[in-house]
Amino acid sequence: MVTSVFDPEIDTEKQSEFPEVHFAADYSSFLDNLDAVSICSPDHLHADYAVTSIGRGVATLVEKPMVTTASQIEAIGAALEQNRVTFGVHHQMRFVESFVAARKLVQSGELGEILAIHADYVHDMRKRATKFHNWRVNPNCPQNIVLGGLSHTLDLIRWIMDEPVDCVSSFSSQKGWDDYPDAVTTQVTLRFRSGTIANTFKTIASAGPQRNTLAIYGTQGQIHNNWFRDKSGELHELVGRRNLGFVGKLRDRFIERSLRRDTSARDYPWSSYEHEQGCFSLLGEFTDAVRGSRQFSIGFDEGKATIELCLRCIDAQQLA
């Protein structure tokens, strides 16, 4: 249950809309009598808020990215050494059922050797970036799209493969949103220890709905979003339609009629990303962890590994 909200710029309209919720402008007093806190502040402030809540002994869930700098990783790690509270990072893609099923196929070896993985994250932020606040476009601390967006797919790919990344290359461009104070589109290529090549890109200026797709190519089969093609050519749903959202059900009803025919619809990159389902499942596991019934699966070490990979991508970035 949400009992309190901290916001240094309290929205009085929101405050009147939720009279049962306590609104606080002071973070220290906000933490009084809380079991857990979810930090959804601007990216560069995550570490300061997390260190404070950890120091107060409050279970802490941090929105991705966990932090934005290497020194902030160290600060959270040091705080957790002093106070062993439940800590987690909100990487909800790990909880999306089709992605969970895809990882199981990879880890079981049913896809054979993994040759390549592709994931993308297309999101038109040109209006949304300032809808609630302008911090994303602040030239002094703009949202970096590797940390603030591509961290989703980098974490997903890293989790699916579960092995070290040996090489990173990255290219970025500001094309399409000239006054955005950072990169608008970024392309990243990874080479894992086993030789698997992974590719992911993020853009924040393409008109249209949000799109998240996943493709995995192995010597014994392929995955395209919610569909697995085995080595014999047979097609299987990763997640039954009963578990998909309304849009997912409509999508699969259409594509099911075309999958076994030689049509463009057969391989059309339908997204199987179910945001709400992933978030609810993650929050359920974190709540259970706070209550002590199980461990939360995306703790500090996992958050640290993904941020370190993001920072490697930024270091490798060539801006065009």
Salt bridges, closest charged atoms under 4 A:
GLU9 OE1 - HIS133 NE2 3.32
GLU17 OE1 - LYS14 NZ 3.86
ASP32 OD1 - ARG56 NH2 2.54
ASP43 OD1 - HIS46 NE2 4.00
GLU81 OE1 - ARG84 NH2 3.36
ASP120 OD2 - HIS118 NE2 3.61
ASP120 OD2 - ARG211 NH2 2.87
ASP124 OD1 - ARG126 NE 2.91
ASP155 OD2 - HIS91 ND1 3.86
ASP155 OD2 - ARG94 NE 2.82
ASP155 OD1 - ARG158 NH2 3.85
ASP166 OD1 - ARG193 NE 2.74
ASP230 OD2 - HIS236 NE2 2.80
GLU237 OE2 - ARG241 NH1 3.95
ASP252 OD1 - ARG251 NE 3.62
GLU256 OE1 - ARG241 NH1 3.13
ASP262 OD1 - ARG266 NH1 3.46
ASP267 OD1 - ARG229 NH2 3.99
ASP267 OD2 - ARG266 NE 3.16
GLU285 OE1 - ARG294 NH1 3.84
ASP288 OD2 - ARG294 NH2 2.98
GLU302 OE1 - ARG94 NH2 2.69
GLU302 OE1 - ARG158 NH2 2.93
